[in-house]
Amino acid sequence: VQLVESGGGLVQPGGSLKLSCAASGSTFSSYVVSWYRQPQGQARELVAHIDTAGTPVYYAAHVKGRFTISRDNAKNMAFLQMNSLEPDDTAVYYCKAAVGWDEYWGQGTQVTVSS
């Protein structure tokens, strides 16, 4: 599986962005999907996680109520809708798809929240 993220950019505090993760391959629906982020100089952290059926199963405390993870298995896509963005949300955001012991990462997309 190859993953390509898109949708990042520069946004003002309080703004919104929707990240997309496009997956190659016909078995995308078998993979659980997660979004991670890595602020500059910090460790990568889990932001949200969605199961194969499309049910969100985890949000990090600091994004709960502001971010929404979703997926469209028919289109081999996953999404992260981010609202009420804050400067602390600035990071490179990564999509991960995993099944069993196998996991695949995208190259990341930069999100910068600044006035």
KOLLO-339883 format. One record per atom (N, C-alpha, C, O): residue in one letter; x negated, y negated, z negated; residue number from 0; chain; atom name. Coordinates in Angstrom, 2 decimals, always signed. Example, Ala and Ser with C-alpha at 12.3 -4.5 7.8 and 13.67 -1.06 7.14 Angstrom:
SITE code       x       y       z pos unit site
SITE    A  -13.19   +5.69   -7.80   0    A    N
SITE    A  -12.30   +4.50   -7.80   0    A   CA
SITE    A  -13.20   +3.30   -7.80   0    A    C
SITE    A  -14.24   +3.32   -8.46   0    A    O
SITE    S  -12.85   +2.25   -7.08   1    A    N
SITE    S  -13.67   +1.06   -7.14   1    A   CA
SITE    S  -12.90   -0.03   -7.87   1    A    C
SITE    S  -13.41   -1.14   -8.04   1    A    O
//
This chain:
SITE code       x       y       z pos unit site
SITE    V   -0.85   +1.19   +0.00   0    A    N
SITE    V   +0.00   +0.00   +0.00   0    A   CA
SITE    V   -0.88   -1.24   +0.00   0    A    C
SITE    V   -1.81   -1.35   -0.80   0    A    O
SITE    Q   -0.58   -2.15   +0.89   1    A    N
SITE    Q   -1.26   -3.44   +0.89   1    A   CA
SITE    Q   -0.26   -4.51   +0.49   1    A    C
SITE    Q   +0.88   -4.52   +0.94   1    A    O
SITE    L   -0.71   -5.41   -0.38   2    A    N
SITE    L   +0.16   -6.45   -0.91   2    A   CA
SITE    L   -0.38   -7.82   -0.53   2    A    C
SITE    L   -1.59   -8.07   -0.61   2    A    O
SITE    V   +0.51   -8.71   -0.12   3    A    N
SITE    V   +0.12  -10.07   +0.22   3    A   CA
SITE    V   +1.07  -11.03   -0.47   3    A    C
SITE    V   +2.27  -11.05   -0.21   3    A    O
SITE    E   +0.49  -11.84   -1.37   4    A    N
SITE    E   +1.29  -12.85   -2.06   4    A   CA
SITE    E   +1.33  -14.14   -1.27   4    A    C
SITE    E   +0.41  -14.45   -0.51   4    A    O
SITE    S   +2.40  -14.89   -1.45   5    A    N
SITE    S   +2.53  -16.21   -0.84   5    A   CA
SITE    S   +3.47  -17.05   -1.69   5    A    C
SITE    S   +4.15  -16.53   -2.58   5    A    O
SITE    G   +3.50  -18.34   -1.40   6    A    N
SITE    G   +4.44  -19.22   -2.08   6    A   CA
SITE    G   +3.84  -20.11   -3.15   6    A    C
SITE    G   +4.53  -20.96   -3.71   6    A    O
SITE    G   +2.56  -19.93   -3.42   7    A    N
SITE    G   +1.92  -20.78   -4.40   7    A   CA
SITE    G   +1.71  -22.19   -3.88   7    A    C
SITE    G   +1.95  -22.48   -2.70   7    A    O
SITE    G   +1.27  -23.06   -4.76   8    A    N
SITE    G   +1.01  -24.43   -4.35   8    A   CA
SITE    G   +0.94  -25.36   -5.54   8    A    C
SITE    G   +0.85  -24.93   -6.68   8    A    O
SITE    L   +1.00  -26.65   -5.25   9    A    N
SITE    L   +0.97  -27.69   -6.27   9    A   CA
SITE    L   +2.39  -28.18   -6.52   9    A    C
SITE    L   +3.12  -28.51   -5.58   9    A    O
SITE    V   +2.78  -28.21   -7.78  10    A    N
SITE    V   +4.12  -28.65   -8.14  10    A   CA
SITE    V   +4.04  -29.49   -9.40  10    A    C
SITE    V   +3.16  -29.29  -10.24  10    A    O
SITE    Q   +4.93  -30.43   -9.53  11    A    N
SITE    Q   +4.97  -31.27  -10.72  11    A   CA
SITE    Q   +5.60  -30.53  -11.89  11    A    C
SITE    Q   +6.40  -29.61  -11.68  11    A    O
SITE    P   +5.26  -30.90  -13.09  12    A    N
SITE    P   +5.92  -30.29  -14.26  12    A   CA
SITE    P   +7.44  -30.42  -14.15  12    A    C
SITE    P   +7.97  -31.46  -13.76  12    A    O
SITE    G   +8.11  -29.33  -14.50  13    A    N
SITE    G   +9.56  -29.29  -14.37  13    A   CA
SITE    G  +10.04  -28.77  -13.03  13    A    C
SITE    G  +11.23  -28.52  -12.86  13    A    O
SITE    G   +9.14  -28.62  -12.10  14    A    N
SITE    G   +9.49  -28.15  -10.77  14    A   CA
SITE    G   +9.62  -26.64  -10.68  14    A    C
SITE    G   +9.49  -25.92  -11.67  14    A    O
SITE    S   +9.88  -26.17   -9.47  15    A    N
SITE    S  +10.09  -24.74   -9.23  15    A   CA
SITE    S   +9.26  -24.27   -8.04  15    A    C
SITE    S   +8.96  -25.03   -7.12  15    A    O
SITE    L   +8.91  -23.00   -8.09  16    A    N
SITE    L   +8.28  -22.30   -6.98  16    A   CA
SITE    L   +8.82  -20.89   -6.94  16    A    C
SITE    L   +9.20  -20.33   -7.97  16    A    O
SITE    K   +8.84  -20.32   -5.75  17    A    N
SITE    K   +9.20  -18.91   -5.62  17    A   CA
SITE    K   +8.07  -18.19   -4.93  17    A    C
SITE    K   +7.76  -18.45   -3.76  17    A    O
SITE    L   +7.45  -17.27   -5.65  18    A    N
SITE    L   +6.38  -16.47   -5.10  18    A   CA
SITE    L   +6.95  -15.22   -4.44  18    A    C
SITE    L   +7.94  -14.65   -4.89  18    A    O
SITE    S   +6.31  -14.83   -3.36  19    A    N
SITE    S   +6.70  -13.62   -2.65  19    A   CA
SITE    S   +5.53  -12.65   -2.60  19    A    C
SITE    S   +4.37  -13.06   -2.58  19    A    O
SITE    C   +5.85  -11.39   -2.59  20    A    N
SITE    C   +4.85  -10.32   -2.47  20    A   CA
SITE    C   +5.35   -9.39   -1.37  20    A    C
SITE    C   +6.34   -8.68   -1.55  20    A    O
SITE    A   +4.65   -9.39   -0.26  21    A    N
SITE    A   +5.02   -8.54   +0.87  21    A   CA
SITE    A   +4.17   -7.28   +0.85  21    A    C
SITE    A   +2.95   -7.35   +0.75  21    A    O
SITE    A   +4.83   -6.14   +0.93  22    A    N
SITE    A   +4.14   -4.85   +0.86  22    A   CA
SITE    A   +4.22   -4.12   +2.18  22    A    C
SITE    A   +5.25   -4.13   +2.86  22    A    O
SITE    S   +3.13   -3.48   +2.54  23    A    N
SITE    S   +3.13   -2.61   +3.70  23    A   CA
SITE    S   +3.49   -1.20   +3.25  23    A    C
SITE    S   +3.43   -0.90   +2.06  23    A    O
SITE    G   +3.85   -0.36   +4.17  24    A    N
SITE    G   +4.13   +1.04   +3.84  24    A   CA
SITE    G   +5.60   +1.29   +3.59  24    A    C
SITE    G   +6.36   +0.37   +3.28  24    A    O
SITE    S   +6.00   +2.53   +3.73  25    A    N
SITE    S   +7.41   +2.90   +3.66  25    A   CA
SITE    S   +7.83   +3.38   +2.28  25    A    C
SITE    S   +8.99   +3.73   +2.08  25    A    O
SITE    T   +6.91   +3.41   +1.33  26    A    N
SITE    T   +7.24   +3.97   +0.02  26    A   CA
SITE    T   +7.28   +2.91   -1.05  26    A    C
SITE    T   +7.16   +3.22   -2.24  26    A    O
SITE    F   +7.45   +1.67   -0.65  27    A    N
SITE    F   +7.44   +0.56   -1.62  27    A   CA
SITE    F   +8.49   +0.77   -2.70  27    A    C
SITE    F   +8.25   +0.40   -3.86  27    A    O
SITE    S   +9.61   +1.34   -2.37  28    A    N
SITE    S  +10.69   +1.51   -3.34  28    A   CA
SITE    S  +10.30   +2.47   -4.47  28    A    C
SITE    S  +10.98   +2.52   -5.50  28    A    O
SITE    S   +9.24   +3.22   -4.28  29    A    N
SITE    S   +8.78   +4.16   -5.30  29    A   CA
SITE    S   +7.85   +3.53   -6.32  29    A    C
SITE    S   +7.52   +4.14   -7.33  29    A    O
SITE    Y   +7.44   +2.30   -6.06  30    A    N
SITE    Y   +6.47   +1.64   -6.91  30    A   CA
SITE    Y   +7.15   +0.68   -7.88  30    A    C
SITE    Y   +8.07   -0.05   -7.51  30    A    O
SITE    V   +6.70   +0.70   -9.11  31    A    N
SITE    V   +7.09   -0.37  -10.02  31    A   CA
SITE    V   +6.22   -1.57   -9.68  31    A    C
SITE    V   +5.07   -1.42   -9.27  31    A    O
SITE    V   +6.77   -2.74   -9.85  32    A    N
SITE    V   +6.08   -3.97   -9.44  32    A   CA
SITE    V   +5.93   -4.90  -10.64  32    A    C
SITE    V   +6.84   -5.07  -11.44  32    A    O
SITE    S   +4.77   -5.48  -10.72  33    A    N
SITE    S   +4.50   -6.43  -11.79  33    A   CA
SITE    S   +3.88   -7.69  -11.20  33    A    C
SITE    S   +3.23   -7.66  -10.16  33    A    O
SITE    W   +4.10   -8.78  -11.87  34    A    N
SITE    W   +3.40  -10.04  -11.59  34    A   CA
SITE    W   +2.48  -10.33  -12.77  34    A    C
SITE    W   +2.89  -10.26  -13.93  34    A    O
SITE    Y   +1.26  -10.64  -12.45  35    A    N
SITE    Y   +0.27  -11.05  -13.44  35    A   CA
SITE    Y   -0.19  -12.46  -13.08  35    A    C
SITE    Y   +0.04  -12.95  -11.97  35    A    O
SITE    R   -0.85  -13.09  -14.04  36    A    N
SITE    R   -1.49  -14.37  -13.73  36    A   CA
SITE    R   -2.81  -14.47  -14.47  36    A    C
SITE    R   -3.01  -13.85  -15.52  36    A    O
SITE    Q   -3.70  -15.26  -13.91  37    A    N
SITE    Q   -5.01  -15.45  -14.51  37    A   CA
SITE    Q   -5.38  -16.92  -14.45  37    A    C
SITE    Q   -5.78  -17.42  -13.40  37    A    O
SITE    P   -5.25  -17.62  -15.58  38    A    N
SITE    P   -5.73  -19.00  -15.61  38    A   CA
SITE    P   -7.25  -19.02  -15.47  38    A    C
SITE    P   -7.93  -18.06  -15.83  38    A    O
SITE    Q   -7.77  -20.09  -14.96  39    A    N
SITE    Q   -9.21  -20.19  -14.75  39    A   CA
SITE    Q   -9.94  -19.97  -16.06  39    A    C
SITE    Q   -9.63  -20.61  -17.07  39    A    O
SITE    G  -10.92  -19.08  -16.05  40    A    N
SITE    G  -11.73  -18.82  -17.22  40    A   CA
SITE    G  -11.07  -17.96  -18.28  40    A    C
SITE    G  -11.63  -17.77  -19.36  40    A    O
SITE    Q   -9.89  -17.44  -17.98  41    A    N
SITE    Q   -9.18  -16.63  -18.97  41    A   CA
SITE    Q   -8.87  -15.25  -18.40  41    A    C
SITE    Q   -9.06  -14.99  -17.21  41    A    O
SITE    A   -8.41  -14.38  -19.28  42    A    N
SITE    A   -8.10  -13.02  -18.87  42    A   CA
SITE    A   -6.78  -12.97  -18.09  42    A    C
SITE    A   -5.91  -13.83  -18.24  42    A    O
SITE    R   -6.66  -11.95  -17.26  43    A    N
SITE    R   -5.42  -11.74  -16.53  43    A   CA
SITE    R   -4.34  -11.26  -17.52  43    A    C
SITE    R   -4.63  -10.46  -18.40  43    A    O
SITE    E   -3.13  -11.76  -17.36  44    A    N
SITE    E   -2.05  -11.40  -18.28  44    A   CA
SITE    E   -0.79  -11.02  -17.51  44    A    C
SITE    E   -0.51  -11.54  -16.43  44    A    O
SITE    L   -0.05  -10.09  -18.09  45    A    N
SITE    L   +1.20   -9.65  -17.49  45    A   CA
SITE    L   +2.27  -10.72  -17.69  45    A    C
SITE    L   +2.47  -11.22  -18.79  45    A    O
SITE    V   +2.95  -11.04  -16.61  46    A    N
SITE    V   +4.01  -12.05  -16.66  46    A   CA
SITE    V   +5.38  -11.39  -16.65  46    A    C
SITE    V   +6.24  -11.73  -17.47  46    A    O
SITE    A   +5.59  -10.45  -15.74  47    A    N
SITE    A   +6.90   -9.82  -15.60  47    A   CA
SITE    A   +6.75   -8.49  -14.89  47    A    C
SITE    A   +5.77   -8.25  -14.18  47    A    O
SITE    H   +7.75   -7.61  -15.10  48    A    N
SITE    H   +7.67   -6.25  -14.59  48    A   CA
SITE    H   +9.08   -5.83  -14.18  48    A    C
SITE    H  +10.05   -6.13  -14.87  48    A    O
SITE    I   +9.18   -5.13  -13.06  49    A    N
SITE    I  +10.49   -4.69  -12.58  49    A   CA
SITE    I  +10.42   -3.23  -12.17  49    A    C
SITE    I   +9.42   -2.79  -11.60  49    A    O
SITE    D  +11.48   -2.48  -12.46  50    A    N
SITE    D  +11.42   -1.06  -12.14  50    A   CA
SITE    D  +11.79   -0.81  -10.68  50    A    C
SITE    D  +12.06   -1.75   -9.93  50    A    O
SITE    T  +11.78   +0.45  -10.28  51    A    N
SITE    T  +11.98   +0.77   -8.87  51    A   CA
SITE    T  +13.39   +0.43   -8.38  51    A    C
SITE    T  +13.60   +0.18   -7.20  51    A    O
SITE    A  +14.35   +0.42   -9.30  52    A    N
SITE    A  +15.73   +0.13   -8.93  52    A   CA
SITE    A  +16.03   -1.35   -8.87  52    A    C
SITE    A  +17.10   -1.76   -8.41  52    A    O
SITE    G  +15.09   -2.16   -9.33  53    A    N
SITE    G  +15.30   -3.61   -9.29  53    A   CA
SITE    G  +15.73   -4.21  -10.61  53    A    C
SITE    G  +16.19   -5.35  -10.65  53    A    O
SITE    T  +15.60   -3.47  -11.70  54    A    N
SITE    T  +15.95   -3.99  -13.02  54    A   CA
SITE    T  +14.71   -4.58  -13.68  54    A    C
SITE    T  +13.73   -3.86  -13.90  54    A    O
SITE    P  +14.73   -5.87  -14.01  55    A    N
SITE    P  +13.61   -6.44  -14.75  55    A   CA
SITE    P  +13.50   -5.77  -16.12  55    A    C
SITE    P  +14.50   -5.63  -16.83  55    A    O
SITE    V  +12.32   -5.37  -16.49  56    A    N
SITE    V  +12.17   -4.66  -17.76  56    A   CA
SITE    V  +11.25   -5.38  -18.72  56    A    C
SITE    V  +11.14   -4.99  -19.89  56    A    O
SITE    Y  +10.58   -6.44  -18.25  57    A    N
SITE    Y   +9.70   -7.17  -19.16  57    A   CA
SITE    Y   +9.46   -8.58  -18.64  57    A    C
SITE    Y   +9.25   -8.80  -17.45  57    A    O
SITE    Y   +9.50   -9.52  -19.56  58    A    N
SITE    Y   +9.02  -10.88  -19.33  58    A   CA
SITE    Y   +8.13  -11.27  -20.51  58    A    C
SITE    Y   +8.45  -10.98  -21.66  58    A    O
SITE    A   +7.02  -11.90  -20.21  59    A    N
SITE    A   +6.20  -12.45  -21.28  59    A   CA
SITE    A   +7.01  -13.52  -22.01  59    A    C
SITE    A   +7.84  -14.21  -21.42  59    A    O
SITE    A   +6.75  -13.64  -23.29  60    A    N
SITE    A   +7.55  -14.55  -24.13  60    A   CA
SITE    A   +7.54  -15.98  -23.61  60    A    C
SITE    A   +8.55  -16.67  -23.65  60    A    O
SITE    H   +6.40  -16.41  -23.11  61    A    N
SITE    H   +6.28  -17.80  -22.71  61    A   CA
SITE    H   +6.87  -18.11  -21.34  61    A    C
SITE    H   +6.85  -19.26  -20.91  61    A    O
SITE    V   +7.42  -17.08  -20.65  62    A    N
SITE    V   +8.10  -17.35  -19.37  62    A   CA
SITE    V   +9.57  -16.93  -19.41  62    A    C
SITE    V  +10.33  -17.24  -18.50  62    A    O
SITE    K   +9.95  -16.23  -20.46  63    A    N
SITE    K  +11.33  -15.74  -20.55  63    A   CA
SITE    K  +12.31  -16.91  -20.51  63    A    C
SITE    K  +12.16  -17.90  -21.22  63    A    O
SITE    G  +13.30  -16.77  -19.66  64    A    N
SITE    G  +14.29  -17.84  -19.50  64    A   CA
SITE    G  +13.93  -18.83  -18.41  64    A    C
SITE    G  +14.77  -19.62  -17.98  64    A    O
SITE    R  +12.67  -18.80  -17.97  65    A    N
SITE    R  +12.23  -19.72  -16.91  65    A   CA
SITE    R  +11.90  -18.98  -15.61  65    A    C
SITE    R  +12.11  -19.51  -14.52  65    A    O
SITE    F  +11.38  -17.77  -15.73  66    A    N
SITE    F  +10.96  -16.98  -14.56  66    A   CA
SITE    F  +11.92  -15.83  -14.36  66    A    C
SITE    F  +12.49  -15.29  -15.31  66    A    O
SITE    T  +12.11  -15.45  -13.10  67    A    N
SITE    T  +12.94  -14.30  -12.75  67    A   CA
SITE    T  +12.22  -13.44  -11.73  67    A    C
SITE    T  +11.83  -13.92  -10.66  67    A    O
SITE    I  +12.05  -12.17  -12.06  68    A    N
SITE    I  +11.44  -11.22  -11.13  68    A   CA
SITE    I  +12.54  -10.47  -10.40  68    A    C
SITE    I  +13.57  -10.15  -10.98  68    A    O
SITE    S  +12.31  -10.20   -9.12  69    A    N
SITE    S  +13.29   -9.46   -8.34  69    A   CA
SITE    S  +12.56   -8.74   -7.22  69    A    C
SITE    S  +11.37   -8.95   -7.00  69    A    O
SITE    R  +13.29   -7.88   -6.53  70    A    N
SITE    R  +12.70   -7.16   -5.41  70    A   CA
SITE    R  +13.78   -6.84   -4.39  70    A    C
SITE    R  +14.97   -6.78   -4.72  70    A    O
SITE    D  +13.35   -6.65   -3.16  71    A    N
SITE    D  +14.23   -6.23   -2.08  71    A   CA
SITE    D  +13.54   -5.04   -1.41  71    A    C
SITE    D  +12.68   -5.22   -0.55  71    A    O
SITE    N  +13.92   -3.85   -1.81  72    A    N
SITE    N  +13.25   -2.65   -1.30  72    A   CA
SITE    N  +13.45   -2.47   +0.20  72    A    C
SITE    N  +12.59   -1.92   +0.89  72    A    O
SITE    A  +14.56   -2.94   +0.71  73    A    N
SITE    A  +14.82   -2.81   +2.15  73    A   CA
SITE    A  +13.83   -3.62   +2.97  73    A    C
SITE    A  +13.52   -3.28   +4.11  73    A    O
SITE    K  +13.34   -4.70   +2.37  74    A    N
SITE    K  +12.40   -5.58   +3.07  74    A   CA
SITE    K  +10.97   -5.42   +2.56  74    A    C
SITE    K  +10.07   -6.15   +2.99  74    A    O
SITE    N  +10.75   -4.48   +1.65  75    A    N
SITE    N   +9.42   -4.27   +1.07  75    A   CA
SITE    N   +8.87   -5.56   +0.47  75    A    C
SITE    N   +7.72   -5.93   +0.70  75    A    O
SITE    M   +9.71   -6.23   -0.29  76    A    N
SITE    M   +9.32   -7.52   -0.87  76    A   CA
SITE    M   +9.62   -7.55   -2.36  76    A    C
SITE    M  +10.55   -6.90   -2.84  76    A    O
SITE    A   +8.82   -8.30   -3.07  77    A    N
SITE    A   +9.08   -8.62   -4.47  77    A   CA
SITE    A   +8.92  -10.14   -4.62  77    A    C
SITE    A   +8.23  -10.79   -3.84  77    A    O
SITE    F   +9.56  -10.67   -5.65  78    A    N
SITE    F   +9.59  -12.12   -5.80  78    A   CA
SITE    F   +9.41  -12.50   -7.27  78    A    C
SITE    F   +9.68  -11.72   -8.18  78    A    O
SITE    L   +8.96  -13.71   -7.47  79    A    N
SITE    L   +8.92  -14.30   -8.80  79    A   CA
SITE    L   +9.42  -15.73   -8.66  79    A    C
SITE    L   +8.71  -16.60   -8.16  79    A    O
SITE    Q  +10.63  -15.97   -9.12  80    A    N
SITE    Q  +11.19  -17.31   -9.13  80    A   CA
SITE    Q  +10.75  -17.99  -10.42  80    A    C
SITE    Q  +10.98  -17.49  -11.52  80    A    O
SITE    M  +10.11  -19.13  -10.28  81    A    N
SITE    M   +9.56  -19.83  -11.44  81    A   CA
SITE    M  +10.21  -21.21  -11.52  81    A    C
SITE    M  +10.06  -22.04  -10.62  81    A    O
SITE    N  +10.92  -21.44  -12.60  82    A    N
SITE    N  +11.59  -22.72  -12.84  82    A   CA
SITE    N  +11.00  -23.41  -14.06  82    A    C
SITE    N  +10.30  -22.78  -14.86  82    A    O
SITE    S  +11.28  -24.67  -14.20  83    A    N
SITE    S  +10.82  -25.46  -15.35  83    A   CA
SITE    S   +9.33  -25.25  -15.58  83    A    C
SITE    S   +8.89  -24.99  -16.71  83    A    O
SITE    L   +8.57  -25.36  -14.53  84    A    N
SITE    L   +7.14  -25.08  -14.62  84    A   CA
SITE    L   +6.43  -26.08  -15.52  84    A    C
SITE    L   +6.78  -27.26  -15.58  84    A    O
SITE    E   +5.43  -25.57  -16.22  85    A    N
SITE    E   +4.65  -26.34  -17.18  85    A   CA
SITE    E   +3.18  -26.30  -16.77  85    A    C
SITE    E   +2.76  -25.38  -16.07  85    A    O
SITE    P   +2.39  -27.28  -17.20  86    A    N
SITE    P   +0.96  -27.24  -16.85  86    A   CA
SITE    P   +0.28  -25.93  -17.27  86    A    C
SITE    P   -0.64  -25.47  -16.60  86    A    O
SITE    D   +0.73  -25.34  -18.38  87    A    N
SITE    D   +0.13  -24.07  -18.82  87    A   CA
SITE    D   +0.46  -22.90  -17.90  87    A    C
SITE    D   -0.11  -21.82  -18.06  87    A    O
SITE    D   +1.35  -23.09  -16.96  88    A    N
SITE    D   +1.63  -22.03  -15.98  88    A   CA
SITE    D   +0.62  -22.03  -14.84  88    A    C
SITE    D   +0.66  -21.16  -13.97  88    A    O
SITE    T   -0.28  -22.99  -14.83  89    A    N
SITE    T   -1.31  -23.05  -13.79  89    A   CA
SITE    T   -2.21  -21.83  -13.86  89    A    C
SITE    T   -2.80  -21.53  -14.90  89    A    O
SITE    A   -2.30  -21.11  -12.74  90    A    N
SITE    A   -3.07  -19.87  -12.70  90    A   CA
SITE    A   -3.04  -19.31  -11.29  90    A    C
SITE    A   -2.29  -19.79  -10.43  90    A    O
SITE    V   -3.85  -18.31  -11.07  91    A    N
SITE    V   -3.71  -17.48   -9.87  91    A   CA
SITE    V   -2.73  -16.37  -10.23  91    A    C
SITE    V   -2.90  -15.68  -11.23  91    A    O
SITE    Y   -1.72  -16.20   -9.41  92    A    N
SITE    Y   -0.69  -15.20   -9.65  92    A   CA
SITE    Y   -0.90  -14.01   -8.72  92    A    C
SITE    Y   -1.11  -14.16   -7.52  92    A    O
SITE    Y   -0.84  -12.82   -9.31  93    A    N
SITE    Y   -1.09  -11.58   -8.59  93    A   CA
SITE    Y   +0.13  -10.66   -8.67  93    A    C
SITE    Y   +0.82  -10.61   -9.68  93    A    O
SITE    C   +0.35   -9.96   -7.59  94    A    N
SITE    C   +1.36   -8.93   -7.53  94    A   CA
SITE    C   +0.67   -7.57   -7.64  94    A    C
SITE    C   -0.39   -7.36   -7.04  94    A    O
SITE    K   +1.25   -6.67   -8.40  95    A    N
SITE    K   +0.72   -5.31   -8.52  95    A   CA
SITE    K   +1.84   -4.32   -8.29  95    A    C
SITE    K   +2.95   -4.47   -8.80  95    A    O
SITE    A   +1.53   -3.28   -7.52  96    A    N
SITE    A   +2.47   -2.18   -7.32  96    A   CA
SITE    A   +1.81   -0.90   -7.83  96    A    C
SITE    A   +0.64   -0.65   -7.55  96    A    O
SITE    A   +2.56   -0.11   -8.57  97    A    N
SITE    A   +1.96   +1.07   -9.18  97    A   CA
SITE    A   +2.93   +2.25   -9.16  97    A    C
SITE    A   +4.14   +2.09   -9.31  97    A    O
SITE    V   +2.35   +3.43   -8.98  98    A    N
SITE    V   +3.10   +4.67   -9.14  98    A   CA
SITE    V   +2.12   +5.71   -9.65  98    A    C
SITE    V   +1.06   +5.93   -9.07  98    A    O
SITE    G   +2.50   +6.36  -10.73  99    A    N
SITE    G   +1.58   +7.32  -11.35  99    A   CA
SITE    G   +0.29   +6.63  -11.73  99    A    C
SITE    G   +0.29   +5.59  -12.38  99    A    O
SITE    W   -0.82   +7.23  -11.32 100    A    N
SITE    W   -2.12   +6.66  -11.63 100    A   CA
SITE    W   -2.59   +5.67  -10.56 100    A    C
SITE    W   -3.63   +5.03  -10.73 100    A    O
SITE    D   -1.87   +5.53   -9.50 101    A    N
SITE    D   -2.27   +4.64   -8.42 101    A   CA
SITE    D   -1.71   +3.25   -8.63 101    A    C
SITE    D   -0.55   +3.08   -9.01 101    A    O
SITE    E   -2.54   +2.26   -8.39 102    A    N
SITE    E   -2.09   +0.88   -8.45 102    A   CA
SITE    E   -2.78   +0.06   -7.38 102    A    C
SITE    E   -3.93   +0.32   -7.02 102    A    O
SITE    Y   -2.07   -0.94   -6.90 103    A    N
SITE    Y   -2.54   -1.78   -5.82 103    A   CA
SITE    Y   -2.28   -3.23   -6.17 103    A    C
SITE    Y   -1.25   -3.58   -6.76 103    A    O
SITE    W   -3.24   -4.06   -5.81 104    A    N
SITE    W   -3.17   -5.49   -6.13 104    A   CA
SITE    W   -3.22   -6.33   -4.86 104    A    C
SITE    W   -3.86   -5.95   -3.87 104    A    O
SITE    G   -2.55   -7.45   -4.91 105    A    N
SITE    G   -2.70   -8.43   -3.85 105    A   CA
SITE    G   -3.91   -9.32   -4.13 105    A    C
SITE    G   -4.62   -9.13   -5.12 105    A    O
SITE    Q   -4.13  -10.27   -3.25 106    A    N
SITE    Q   -5.30  -11.13   -3.35 106    A   CA
SITE    Q   -5.05  -12.34   -4.24 106    A    C
SITE    Q   -5.98  -13.05   -4.61 106    A    O
SITE    G   -3.80  -12.57   -4.59 107    A    N
SITE    G   -3.45  -13.67   -5.47 107    A   CA
SITE    G   -3.05  -14.93   -4.72 107    A    C
SITE    G   -3.44  -15.15   -3.58 107    A    O
SITE    T   -2.26  -15.75   -5.40 108    A    N
SITE    T   -1.86  -17.05   -4.86 108    A   CA
SITE    T   -1.95  -18.08   -5.98 108    A    C
SITE    T   -1.50  -17.83   -7.10 108    A    O
SITE    Q   -2.52  -19.22   -5.67 109    A    N
SITE    Q   -2.77  -20.24   -6.69 109    A   CA
SITE    Q   -1.51  -21.06   -6.94 109    A    C
SITE    Q   -0.86  -21.53   -6.02 109    A    O
SITE    V   -1.19  -21.20   -8.21 110    A    N
SITE    V   -0.10  -22.10   -8.63 110    A   CA
SITE    V   -0.72  -23.17   -9.53 110    A    C
SITE    V   -1.37  -22.85  -10.53 110    A    O
SITE    T   -0.51  -24.41   -9.17 111    A    N
SITE    T   -1.03  -25.52   -9.96 111    A   CA
SITE    T   +0.13  -26.43  -10.33 111    A    C
SITE    T   +0.86  -26.93   -9.47 111    A    O
SITE    V   +0.30  -26.63  -11.63 112    A    N
SITE    V   +1.37  -27.50  -12.14 112    A   CA
SITE    V   +0.72  -28.75  -12.71 112    A    C
SITE    V   +0.06  -28.70  -13.75 112    A    O
SITE    S   +0.92  -29.85  -12.04 113    A    N
SITE    S   +0.25  -31.08  -12.45 113    A   CA
SITE    S   +1.01  -32.28  -11.90 113    A    C
SITE    S   +1.60  -32.22  -10.82 113    A    O
SITE    S   +0.96  -33.35  -12.65 114    A    N
SITE    S   +1.56  -34.59  -12.17 114    A   CA
SITE    S   +0.50  -35.45  -11.48 114    A    C
SITE    S   +0.81  -36.55  -11.01 114    A    O
//
